[in-house]
Amino acid sequence: MKKRTTYLLIIIFFFMFLIAATLLSLVYLEFSQQPTIKSQSYLVIELKGSLVEKSVPDIFSRLFTFTPQLSMHDLWLTFRKAKVDSRIKGIILNLGPLGCDWGKINELREYVLDFRQSGKKIYAYFDEAIDVDKEYYLATACQEIVLHPLGGMGINGLGGYVPFFKNTLTKLGVEFEVEHIEEYKTAY
């Protein structure tokens, strides 16, 4: 019985050592690989998915997520570094559906306009652009917008809608002061 317990403990420690070695090697591979940048290179930025304000610094969550999170802070640093890096000739924004609000799009647009002041080129590229009003607004800050030859683009434009509930507002006692120049088909 004692011999069996000893073998079981050895096997458990072996597997724990194997798991720890695997995790350490993954962490080492994550932080040891530095990309090489040749002179006159274009920086390709994939702008697809959701944008967060700041990425998670937790090592383990970064190791086990398959798609890296885009963060506004990282994009800001990337644009600032690319602006002053002499090896970077320009930026290509590969745009896709972005899950963010108009405020973040406007902030990204300001990053693009600031980068353009360096005199370097910046291009926006769409594979397919269906219902991409925010992304197109961001792309208008670039020097050129490129659409894949087989891709389609659908721009709806901006709009605002205000719901109008005549009977509900009347029951609440809300009265409107409306000036009519001519008779028109409205609720009043």
Backbone as a printed PyTorch tensor [residue, N CA C, xyz], in Angstrom:
tensor([[[  0.8150,  -1.1940,   0.0000],
         [  0.0000,   0.0000,   0.0000],
         [  0.8560,   1.2540,   0.0000]],

        [[  1.9350,   1.2560,   0.8130],
         [  2.8040,   2.4110,   0.9080],
         [  3.5490,   2.6190,  -0.4060]],

        [[  3.9250,   1.5460,  -1.0440],
         [  4.6440,   1.6190,  -2.3130],
         [  3.7390,   2.2070,  -3.3970]],

        [[  2.4830,   1.8310,  -3.3690],
         [  1.5160,   2.3220,  -4.3480],
         [  1.3000,   3.8330,  -4.1780]],

        [[  1.2120,   4.2980,  -2.9480],
         [  1.0460,   5.7200,  -2.6560],
         [  2.2660,   6.5040,  -3.1250]],

        [[  3.4350,   5.9550,  -2.9450],
         [  4.6650,   6.6200,  -3.3870],
         [  4.6680,   6.7800,  -4.9030]],

        [[  4.2910,   5.7280,  -5.6290],
         [  4.2310,   5.8220,  -7.0960],
         [  3.1920,   6.8510,  -7.5510]],

        [[  2.0650,   6.8830,  -6.8670],
         [  1.0110,   7.8390,  -7.2070],
         [  1.4850,   9.2810,  -6.9850]],

        [[  2.1920,   9.5250,  -5.8950],
         [  2.7320,  10.8650,  -5.6310],
         [  3.7750,  11.2630,  -6.6720]],

        [[  4.5960,  10.3170,  -7.0770],
         [  5.6120,  10.6010,  -8.0980],
         [  4.9400,  10.9750,  -9.4160]],

        [[  3.8960,  10.2530,  -9.7810],
         [  3.1750,  10.5440, -11.0280],
         [  2.5020,  11.9140, -10.9510]],

        [[  1.8880,  12.2250,  -9.8110],
         [  1.2320,  13.5300,  -9.6470],
         [  2.2520,  14.6600,  -9.7410]],

        [[  3.3890,  14.5280,  -9.0630],
         [  4.4250,  15.5680,  -9.1270],
         [  4.9980,  15.7070, -10.5300]],

        [[  5.1150,  14.5840, -11.2360],
         [  5.6150,  14.6410, -12.6070],
         [  4.6680,  15.4510, -13.4960]],

        [[  3.3620,  15.1780, -13.3800],
         [  2.3990,  15.9220, -14.1920],
         [  2.3220,  17.3940, -13.7810]],

        [[  2.4520,  17.6770, -12.4960],
         [  2.4690,  19.0760, -12.0560],
         [  3.6980,  19.7930, -12.6120]],

        [[  4.8430,  19.1180, -12.6030],
         [  6.0540,  19.6980, -13.1740],
         [  5.8870,  19.9280, -14.6730]],

        [[  5.2580,  18.9720, -15.3540],
         [  5.0310,  19.0990, -16.7930],
         [  4.1170,  20.2900, -17.1050]],

        [[  3.0600,  20.4670, -16.3340],
         [  2.1450,  21.5990, -16.5380],
         [  2.8510,  22.9200, -16.2490]],

        [[  3.6290,  22.9800, -15.1740],
         [  4.3490,  24.2110, -14.8340],
         [  5.3740,  24.5510, -15.9100]],

        [[  6.0770,  23.5490, -16.4250],
         [  7.0620,  23.7960, -17.4810],
         [  6.3840,  24.2940, -18.7530]],

        [[  5.2260,  23.7410, -19.0680],
         [  4.4850,  24.1880, -20.2520],
         [  4.0440,  25.6380, -20.1000]],

        [[  3.5040,  25.9920, -18.9450],
         [  3.0730,  27.3740, -18.7180],
         [  4.2450,  28.3490, -18.7660]],

        [[  5.3530,  27.9770, -18.1680],
         [  6.5280,  28.8550, -18.2030],
         [  7.0670,  29.0220, -19.6160]],

        [[  7.0500,  27.9600, -20.4000],
         [  7.5270,  28.0790, -21.7800],
         [  6.5880,  28.9460, -22.6090]],

        [[  5.2750,  28.8650, -22.3580],
         [  4.3280,  29.7350, -23.0600],
         [  4.5540,  31.2020, -22.7060]],

        [[  4.7930,  31.4710, -21.4340],
         [  5.0730,  32.8490, -21.0120],
         [  6.3680,  33.3350, -21.6540]],

        [[  7.3720,  32.4940, -21.6920],
         [  8.6390,  32.8710, -22.3100],
         [  8.4580,  33.1670, -23.7990]],

        [[  7.7160,  32.3130, -24.4970],
         [  7.4830,  32.5370, -25.9230],
         [  6.6670,  33.8000, -26.1770]],

        [[  5.7440,  34.0990, -25.2760],
         [  4.8990,  35.2920, -25.4390],
         [  5.7250,  36.5700, -25.3710]],

        [[  6.6820,  36.6180, -24.4790],
         [  7.4180,  37.8570, -24.2530],
         [  8.7940,  37.9000, -24.9000]],

        [[  9.2660,  36.8110, -25.4600],
         [ 10.6150,  36.8160, -26.0320],
         [ 10.6380,  37.1550, -27.5140]],

        [[  9.5190,  37.0070, -28.2100],
         [  9.5150,  37.2410, -29.6510],
         [  9.2980,  38.7160, -29.9470]],

        [[ 10.2850,  39.3400, -30.5130],
         [ 10.1920,  40.7330, -30.9300],
         [ 10.1410,  40.7740, -32.4520]],

        [[  9.1740,  41.4740, -33.0170],
         [  9.1100,  41.5500, -34.4780],
         [ 10.2420,  42.4150, -35.0200]],

        [[ 10.7220,  42.0400, -36.1870],
         [ 11.7550,  42.8450, -36.8400],
         [ 11.0750,  43.7650, -37.8410]],

        [[ 11.4890,  45.0040, -37.8390],
         [ 10.9100,  45.9990, -38.7390],
         [ 12.0020,  46.4510, -39.6950]],

        [[ 11.7580,  46.2160, -40.9830],
         [ 12.7090,  46.6500, -41.9960],
         [ 12.4390,  48.1020, -42.3530]],

        [[ 13.3950,  48.7230, -42.9840],
         [ 13.2350,  50.1080, -43.4110],
         [ 12.1650,  50.2080, -44.4960]],

        [[ 11.4300,  51.3080, -44.5180],
         [ 10.3670,  51.5780, -45.4930],
         [  9.2270,  50.5600, -45.3970]],

        [[  8.8790,  50.1610, -44.1770],
         [  7.8030,  49.1950, -43.9570],
         [  6.4800,  49.9090, -43.7090]],

        [[  5.4040,  49.2100, -44.0420],
         [  4.0630,  49.6800, -43.7180],
         [  3.5670,  48.8930, -42.5180]],

        [[  3.0060,  49.5890, -41.5760],
         [  2.4420,  48.9680, -40.3890],
         [  0.9760,  48.6460, -40.6650]],

        [[  0.6040,  47.3750, -40.5390],
         [ -0.7750,  46.9510, -40.7740],
         [ -1.4680,  46.8160, -39.4200]],

        [[ -2.5550,  47.5660, -39.2460],
         [ -3.3250,  47.5250, -38.0040],
         [ -4.6890,  46.9270, -38.3190]],

        [[ -4.9870,  45.7970, -37.6880],
         [ -6.2810,  45.1270, -37.8620],
         [ -7.2820,  45.7480, -36.8960]],

        [[ -8.2250,  46.4900, -37.4140],
         [ -9.2490,  47.1260, -36.5800],
         [-10.5820,  46.4210, -36.8010]],

        [[-10.7850,  45.3540, -36.0590],
         [-12.0140,  44.5650, -36.1400],
         [-12.3680,  44.1120, -34.7380]],

        [[-13.6350,  43.9560, -34.4760],
         [-14.0500,  43.4660, -33.1670],
         [-14.3160,  44.5910, -32.1850]],

        [[-14.2940,  44.2330, -30.9210],
         [-14.6230,  45.2300, -29.9020],
         [-13.3700,  45.9510, -29.4260]],

        [[-13.5470,  47.2050, -29.0990],
         [-12.4680,  48.0360, -28.5750],
         [-12.7150,  48.2810, -27.0920]],

        [[-11.6960,  48.0370, -26.2910],
         [-11.7890,  48.3350, -24.8690],
         [-10.9020,  49.5370, -24.5750]],

        [[-11.0910,  50.1360, -23.4290],
         [-10.3110,  51.3230, -23.0790],
         [ -8.8530,  50.9570, -22.8160]],

        [[ -8.6240,  49.9010, -22.0560],
         [ -7.2700,  49.4520, -21.7630],
         [ -7.2790,  47.9340, -21.7050]],

        [[ -6.2460,  47.3060, -22.2860],
         [ -6.2060,  45.8440, -22.3170],
         [ -5.8650,  45.2880, -20.9390]],

        [[ -6.1940,  44.0340, -20.7470],
         [ -5.9790,  43.3710, -19.4670],
         [ -4.5050,  42.9980, -19.3420]],

        [[ -3.8370,  43.4160, -18.2630],
         [ -2.4160,  43.0920, -18.1260],
         [ -2.1530,  41.6900, -17.5980]],

        [[ -3.1930,  40.9310, -17.2880],
         [ -3.0390,  39.6010, -16.7360],
         [ -2.4220,  38.6680, -17.7770]],

        [[ -1.3090,  38.0470, -17.4430],
         [ -0.5670,  37.1920, -18.3760],
         [ -1.3880,  35.9690, -18.7680]],

        [[ -2.0290,  35.3350, -17.8050],
         [ -2.7350,  34.0910, -18.0900],
         [ -3.9580,  34.3200, -18.9650]],

        [[ -4.6520,  35.4220, -18.7660],
         [ -5.8080,  35.6800, -19.6270],
         [ -5.3550,  36.0110, -21.0400]],

        [[ -4.1980,  36.6490, -21.1920],
         [ -3.6740,  36.9260, -22.5310],
         [ -3.2200,  35.6500, -23.2210]],

        [[ -2.7220,  34.6950, -22.4450],
         [ -2.2660,  33.4440, -23.0460],
         [ -3.4230,  32.5990, -23.5580]],

        [[ -4.5550,  32.6470, -22.8890],
         [ -5.6460,  31.7530, -23.2260],
         [ -6.7430,  32.4000, -24.0560]],

        [[ -6.5800,  33.6460, -24.4530],
         [ -7.5320,  34.2460, -25.3870],
         [ -6.9730,  34.0790, -26.7860]],

        [[ -7.8260,  33.6570, -27.6980],
         [ -7.3640,  33.3690, -29.0450],
         [ -7.2240,  34.6300, -29.8860]],

        [[ -8.0610,  35.6120, -29.6390],
         [ -7.9520,  36.8730, -30.3640],
         [ -7.5340,  37.9550, -29.3830]],

        [[ -6.4860,  38.6790, -29.6970],
         [ -6.0540,  39.7280, -28.7750],
         [ -7.0710,  40.8600, -28.7270]],

        [[ -7.2280,  41.4360, -27.5540],
         [ -8.1580,  42.5440, -27.3930],
         [ -7.5250,  43.8240, -27.9050]],

        [[ -8.2820,  44.5710, -28.6730],
         [ -7.8300,  45.8830, -29.0950],
         [ -8.1530,  46.8700, -27.9880]],

        [[ -7.1890,  47.7050, -27.6620],
         [ -7.4600,  48.7250, -26.6590],
         [ -7.1150,  50.0920, -27.2280]],

        [[ -7.8430,  51.0810, -26.7850],
         [ -7.6130,  52.4470, -27.2370],
         [ -6.2210,  52.9140, -26.8240]],

        [[ -5.7990,  52.5140, -25.6390],
         [ -4.4750,  52.9160, -25.1580],
         [ -3.3700,  52.3450, -26.0490]],

        [[ -3.4780,  51.0580, -26.3930],
         [ -2.4730,  50.4390, -27.2610],
         [ -2.4700,  51.0710, -28.6500]],

        [[ -3.6510,  51.3830, -29.1720],
         [ -3.7220,  52.0330, -30.4840],
         [ -3.1120,  53.4290, -30.4410]],

        [[ -3.3580,  54.1530, -29.3640],
         [ -2.7690,  55.4840, -29.1980],
         [ -1.2410,  55.3970, -29.1840]],

        [[ -0.7070,  54.4300, -28.4190],
         [  0.7500,  54.2480, -28.3830],
         [  1.2950,  53.8400, -29.7440]],

        [[  0.5670,  52.9730, -30.4400],
         [  1.0120,  52.5150, -31.7560],
         [  1.0940,  53.6700, -32.7390]],

        [[  0.0730,  54.5060, -32.7750],
         [  0.0870,  55.6530, -33.6830],
         [  1.1970,  56.6350, -33.3150]],

        [[  1.4100,  56.8680, -32.0310],
         [  2.4660,  57.8020, -31.6070],
         [  3.8510,  57.2770, -31.9780]],

        [[  4.0780,  55.9720, -31.7460],
         [  5.3870,  55.3960, -32.0630],
         [  5.6180,  55.3500, -33.5670]],

        [[  4.5870,  55.0070, -34.3330],
         [  4.7280,  54.9320, -35.7930],
         [  4.9720,  56.3100, -36.3930]],

        [[  4.4640,  57.3370, -35.7540],
         [  4.6330,  58.7060, -36.2520],
         [  6.1000,  59.1280, -36.2380]],

        [[  6.8390,  58.7100, -35.2230],
         [  8.2360,  59.1420, -35.0880],
         [  9.2420,  58.0790, -35.5250]],

        [[  8.7910,  56.8630, -35.8120],
         [  9.7010,  55.7860, -36.2190],
         [ 10.0890,  55.9770, -37.6820]],

        [[ 11.3760,  56.1210, -37.9330],
         [ 11.8460,  56.3700, -39.3040],
         [ 11.7370,  55.1300, -40.1890]],

        [[ 11.6010,  53.9470, -39.6010],
         [ 11.4800,  52.7260, -40.4000],
         [ 10.0760,  52.5500, -40.9650]],

        [[  9.0930,  53.2130, -40.3750],
         [  7.6970,  53.0920, -40.8030],
         [  7.4140,  54.1240, -41.8850]],

        [[  7.0340,  53.6330, -43.0560],
         [  6.7050,  54.5180, -44.1770],
         [  5.2480,  54.9660, -44.1190]],

        [[  4.3840,  54.1250, -43.5620],
         [  2.9700,  54.4570, -43.4740],
         [  2.2050,  53.3840, -42.7320]],

        [[  0.9040,  53.5930, -42.6520],
         [  0.0200,  52.6620, -41.9410],
         [ -1.0930,  52.2210, -42.8840]],

        [[ -1.4420,  50.9460, -42.7920],
         [ -2.6050,  50.4040, -43.4920],
         [ -3.5910,  49.9500, -42.4240]],

        [[ -4.7530,  50.5850, -42.3940],
         [ -5.8120,  50.1900, -41.4640],
         [ -6.7040,  49.1720, -42.1580]],

        [[ -6.6800,  47.9420, -41.6890],
         [ -7.5540,  46.8980, -42.2270],
         [ -8.8360,  46.9370, -41.4050]],

        [[ -9.8580,  47.5770, -41.9590],
         [-11.0740,  47.8550, -41.2000],
         [-12.1350,  46.7840, -41.3910]],

        [[-12.7840,  46.4640, -40.3030],
         [-13.9180,  45.5560, -40.3020],
         [-14.9420,  46.0670, -39.3090]],

        [[-15.9730,  45.2980, -39.0350],
         [-16.9850,  45.7570, -38.0850],
         [-16.3880,  45.9920, -36.6950]],

        [[-16.5580,  47.1950, -36.1920],
         [-16.0280,  47.5680, -34.8810],
         [-17.1650,  47.6580, -33.8740]],

        [[-16.9580,  47.0390, -32.7470],
         [-17.9460,  47.1040, -31.6740],
         [-17.5840,  48.1850, -30.6820]],

        [[-17.8820,  49.4240, -31.0210],
         [-17.6180,  50.5370, -30.1180],
         [-18.5660,  51.6820, -30.4480]],

        [[-18.5230,  52.7110, -29.6360],
         [-19.4200,  53.8390, -29.8390],
         [-18.7530,  54.9140, -30.7020]],

        [[-19.5310,  55.9370, -31.0180],
         [-19.0380,  57.0070, -31.8840],
         [-17.9290,  57.8140, -31.2230]],

        [[-17.9180,  57.8810, -29.9120],
         [-16.8670,  58.6180, -29.2130],
         [-15.4960,  58.0030, -29.4440]],

        [[-15.4180,  56.6810, -29.3720],
         [-14.1370,  56.0090, -29.6140],
         [-13.7290,  56.1310, -31.0760]],

        [[-14.7010,  56.0710, -31.9810],
         [-14.3860,  56.2420, -33.4000],
         [-13.8230,  57.6370, -33.6410]],

        [[-14.4170,  58.6410, -33.0180],
         [-13.9260,  60.0060, -33.1700],
         [-12.5180,  60.1480, -32.5960]],

        [[-12.2450,  59.4780, -31.4860],
         [-10.9100,  59.5030, -30.8980],
         [ -9.9020,  58.8310, -31.8310]],

        [[-10.2720,  57.6890, -32.4010],
         [ -9.3960,  57.0180, -33.3680],
         [ -9.1490,  57.8970, -34.5880]],

        [[-10.1660,  58.5900, -35.0180],
         [-10.0410,  59.4860, -36.1720],
         [ -9.0320,  60.5950, -35.8690]],

        [[ -9.0290,  61.0800, -34.6420],
         [ -8.0540,  62.1050, -34.2600],
         [ -6.6410,  61.5330, -34.2380]],

        [[ -6.4790,  60.2590, -33.8540],
         [ -5.1650,  59.6140, -33.9230],
         [ -4.6750,  59.5850, -35.3680]],

        [[ -5.5860,  59.2450, -36.2870],
         [ -5.2330,  59.1720, -37.7090],
         [ -4.8370,  60.5510, -38.2250]],

        [[ -5.6110,  61.5660, -37.8900],
         [ -5.2950,  62.9240, -38.3500],
         [ -3.9760,  63.4160, -37.7660]],

        [[ -3.6950,  63.0560, -36.5180],
         [ -2.4190,  63.4210, -35.9070],
         [ -1.2620,  62.7110, -36.6050]],

        [[ -1.4650,  61.4380, -36.9640],
         [ -0.4240,  60.6920, -37.6750],
         [ -0.1660,  61.3010, -39.0470]],

        [[ -1.2030,  61.7590, -39.7150],
         [ -1.0520,  62.3540, -41.0490],
         [ -0.1910,  63.6040, -41.0210]],

        [[ -0.1300,  64.3000, -39.8900],
         [  0.6910,  65.5000, -39.7870],
         [  2.1770,  65.1960, -39.9180]],

        [[  2.5580,  63.9290, -39.7330],
         [  3.9660,  63.5530, -39.8810],
         [  4.3800,  63.4780, -41.3460]],

        [[  3.4210,  63.5340, -42.2650],
         [  3.7280,  63.4490, -43.6920],
         [  3.7590,  62.0290, -44.2220]],

        [[  3.5210,  61.0560, -43.3650],
         [  3.5080,  59.6600, -43.7910],
         [  2.1270,  59.2970, -44.3080]],

        [[  2.0830,  58.2740, -45.1500],
         [  0.8280,  57.8310, -45.7600],
         [  0.0460,  56.9530, -44.7880]],

        [[ -1.2730,  57.0320, -44.9030],
         [ -2.1500,  56.1430, -44.1480],
         [ -3.3280,  55.7720, -45.0430]],

        [[ -3.5650,  54.4690, -45.1630],
         [ -4.6040,  53.9430, -46.0440],
         [ -5.6220,  53.1660, -45.2210]],

        [[ -6.8660,  53.2080, -45.6640],
         [ -7.9260,  52.3960, -45.0630],
         [ -8.3170,  51.3270, -46.0740]],

        [[ -8.4090,  50.0930, -45.6190],
         [ -8.7420,  48.9730, -46.5000],
         [ -9.9530,  48.2360, -45.9420]],

        [[-10.9210,  47.9720, -46.8150],
         [-12.1100,  47.1920, -46.4650],
         [-12.1430,  45.9420, -47.3360]],

        [[-12.3450,  44.7660, -46.7240],
         [-12.6220,  43.5570, -47.5040],
         [-14.0330,  43.6500, -48.0570]],

        [[-14.9550,  43.8550, -47.1480],
         [-16.3530,  44.0370, -47.5040],
         [-16.9290,  44.9840, -46.4690]],

        [[-17.6670,  45.9440, -46.9280],
         [-18.1370,  46.9930, -46.0250],
         [-19.6530,  47.0990, -46.0890]],

        [[-20.3160,  46.3050, -45.2840],
         [-21.7720,  46.3540, -45.2270],
         [-22.1550,  46.9580, -43.8770]],

        [[-22.9080,  48.0270, -43.9170],
         [-23.3500,  48.7360, -42.7180],
         [-22.1590,  49.1630, -41.8550]],

        [[-21.3170,  49.9680, -42.4380],
         [-20.0880,  50.3920, -41.7660],
         [-20.0150,  51.9140, -41.6630]],

        [[-21.0320,  52.5270, -41.1410],
         [-21.0380,  53.9820, -41.0440],
         [-19.9050,  54.5010, -40.1610]],

        [[-19.7220,  53.8830, -39.0010],
         [-18.6600,  54.3310, -38.0920],
         [-17.2870,  54.0930, -38.7020]],

        [[-17.1130,  52.9240, -39.2980],
         [-15.8220,  52.5880, -39.8740],
         [-15.5000,  53.4970, -41.0650]],

        [[-16.5080,  53.8160, -41.8570],
         [-16.2960,  54.7120, -42.9910],
         [-15.9450,  56.1210, -42.5060]],

        [[-16.5730,  56.5620, -41.4360],
         [-16.2410,  57.8620, -40.8520],
         [-14.7800,  57.8850, -40.4240]],

        [[-14.3000,  56.7970, -39.8330],
         [-12.8900,  56.6970, -39.4630],
         [-12.0130,  56.7040, -40.7040]],

        [[-12.4340,  55.9880, -41.7410],
         [-11.6360,  55.8800, -42.9670],
         [-11.5210,  57.2070, -43.7060]],

        [[-12.4800,  58.1110, -43.5320],
         [-12.4060,  59.3970, -44.2360],
         [-11.2440,  60.2510, -43.7560]],

        [[-10.6540,  59.9310, -42.6230],
         [ -9.4800,  60.6660, -42.1570],
         [ -8.2100,  60.1900, -42.8540]],

        [[ -8.2570,  59.0190, -43.4910],
         [ -7.0880,  58.4780, -44.1920],
         [ -6.9200,  59.1600, -45.5510]],

        [[ -5.7270,  58.9850, -46.1440],
         [ -5.4790,  59.6030, -47.4430],
         [ -6.1920,  58.8750, -48.5690]],

        [[ -6.3180,  57.5610, -48.4500],
         [ -7.0260,  56.7840, -49.4660],
         [ -7.8510,  55.7030, -48.7900]],

        [[ -9.0020,  55.4080, -49.4120],
         [ -9.8550,  54.3160, -48.9590],
         [ -9.8720,  53.2790, -50.0680]],

        [[ -9.4900,  52.0620, -49.7250],
         [ -9.4030,  50.9850, -50.7130],
         [-10.4290,  49.9180, -50.3480]],

        [[-11.2380,  49.5360, -51.3350],
         [-12.2240,  48.4770, -51.1610],
         [-11.8360,  47.3110, -52.0550]],

        [[-11.9110,  46.1040, -51.5210],
         [-11.6140,  44.9100, -52.3070],
         [-12.4750,  44.9360, -53.5710]],

        [[-11.9150,  44.5570, -54.7410],
         [-12.6830,  44.6340, -55.9920],
         [-14.0050,  43.8620, -55.9750]],

        [[-14.0850,  42.7910, -55.2180],
         [-15.3230,  42.0210, -55.1530],
         [-16.1760,  42.3810, -53.9400]],

        [[-15.7290,  43.3540, -53.1740],
         [-16.4590,  43.7550, -51.9760],
         [-17.5200,  44.7960, -52.2890]],

        [[-18.4820,  44.8900, -51.4330],
         [-19.5330,  45.8940, -51.5730],
         [-19.5220,  46.8190, -50.3780]],

        [[-20.0240,  48.0300, -50.5830],
         [-20.0610,  48.9840, -49.4810],
         [-21.4730,  49.5310, -49.3310]],

        [[-21.9830,  49.4710, -48.1280],
         [-23.2960,  50.0270, -47.8360],
         [-23.1820,  51.0850, -46.7660]],

        [[-23.4530,  52.3200, -47.1300],
         [-23.3720,  53.4240, -46.1790],
         [-24.7840,  53.9560, -45.9700]],

        [[-25.2650,  53.8720, -44.7680],
         [-26.6200,  54.3190, -44.4610],
         [-26.6680,  55.7820, -44.0670]],

        [[-25.6260,  56.2750, -43.4800],
         [-25.6100,  57.6490, -43.0030],
         [-26.1120,  57.7410, -41.5760]],

        [[-26.0360,  58.9390, -41.0530],
         [-26.4580,  59.1690, -39.6800],
         [-27.9300,  59.5400, -39.6390]],

        [[-28.5680,  59.1600, -38.5820],
         [-29.9730,  59.5140, -38.4180],
         [-30.3420,  59.5040, -36.9510]],

        [[-31.3510,  60.2730, -36.6350],
         [-31.8510,  60.3040, -35.2730],
         [-33.3490,  60.0760, -35.2850]],

        [[-33.8260,  59.3230, -34.3650],
         [-35.2400,  58.9990, -34.3020],
         [-35.7500,  59.2780, -32.8970]],

        [[-36.8420,  60.0120, -32.8270],
         [-37.4580,  60.3220, -31.5440],
         [-38.8470,  59.6990, -31.5340]],

        [[-39.1300,  58.8070, -30.6130],
         [-40.4690,  58.2160, -30.5700],
         [-41.5010,  59.2590, -30.1250]],

        [[-42.6840,  59.1670, -30.6910],
         [-43.7360,  60.1260, -30.3890],
         [-44.9780,  59.3650, -29.9600]],

        [[-45.4390,  59.6230, -28.7660],
         [-46.5960,  58.9370, -28.2050],
         [-47.6430,  59.9800, -27.8100]],

        [[-48.5260,  60.3410, -28.7430],
         [-49.4970,  61.4120, -28.4840],
         [-50.4340,  61.0740, -27.3320]],

        [[-51.0770,  59.9280, -27.3790],
         [-52.0580,  59.5870, -26.3500],
         [-51.4080,  59.3760, -24.9890]],

        [[-50.2260,  58.8090, -24.9570],
         [-49.5310,  58.5880, -23.6940],
         [-49.1880,  59.9180, -23.0410]],

        [[-48.6790,  60.8540, -23.8260],
         [-48.3160,  62.1530, -23.2720],
         [-49.5470,  62.9400, -22.8310]],

        [[-50.6640,  62.7760, -23.5240],
         [-51.9040,  63.4470, -23.1290],
         [-52.3890,  62.9190, -21.7850]],

        [[-52.2940,  61.6220, -21.5770],
         [-52.7020,  61.0310, -20.3030],
         [-51.8220,  61.5110, -19.1570]],

        [[-50.5700,  61.8000, -19.4540],
         [-49.6600,  62.3010, -18.4240],
         [-49.8420,  63.7940, -18.1730]],

        [[-50.6230,  64.4480, -19.0100],
         [-50.8710,  65.8710, -18.8300],
         [-49.8360,  66.7660, -19.4880]],

        [[-49.0880,  66.2340, -20.4180],
         [-48.0730,  67.0180, -21.1200],
         [-48.7270,  67.6850, -22.3150]],

        [[-48.5540,  68.9970, -22.4210],
         [-49.1060,  69.7450, -23.5440],
         [-47.9580,  70.3270, -24.3590]],

        [[-48.1310,  70.3120, -25.6660],
         [-47.1100,  70.8380, -26.5550],
         [-47.5170,  72.2150, -27.0630]],

        [[-46.5400,  73.0540, -27.2310],
         [-46.7570,  74.3360, -27.8920],
         [-46.1400,  74.2120, -29.2730]],

        [[-46.9950,  74.0820, -30.2640],
         [-46.5330,  73.8470, -31.6280],
         [-47.0250,  74.9750, -32.5110]],

        [[-46.1530,  75.4840, -33.3560],
         [-46.5430,  76.5110, -34.3210],
         [-46.6770,  75.8580, -35.6830]],

        [[-47.8550,  75.9950, -36.2790],
         [-48.0970,  75.4480, -37.6050],
         [-48.1080,  76.5850, -38.6140]],

        [[-47.3260,  76.4530, -39.6400],
         [-47.3670,  77.4250, -40.7260],
         [-48.4590,  77.0210, -41.7030]],

        [[-48.5270,  75.7430, -41.9970],
         [-49.5570,  75.1730, -42.8640],
         [-50.0670,  73.9050, -42.2280]],

        [[-51.1640,  73.4490, -42.7780],
         [-51.6870,  72.1920, -42.2770],
         [-50.8200,  71.0590, -42.8220]],

        [[-50.4820,  70.1110, -41.9510],
         [-49.6210,  68.9940, -42.3310],
         [-50.1300,  67.7560, -41.6160]],

        [[-49.8450,  66.6140, -42.1910],
         [-50.3020,  65.3550, -41.6050],
         [-49.4350,  65.0200, -40.3870]],

        [[-49.8930,  65.3630, -39.2200],
         [-49.1780,  65.0190, -37.9940],
         [-50.1750,  64.4720, -36.9980]],

        [[-49.7220,  64.2270, -35.8170],
         [-50.6040,  63.7170, -34.7740],
         [-51.4980,  64.8150, -34.2250]],

        [[-51.1770,  66.0750, -34.4960],
         [-51.9960,  67.1840, -33.9960],
         [-52.8310,  67.7630, -35.1000]]])
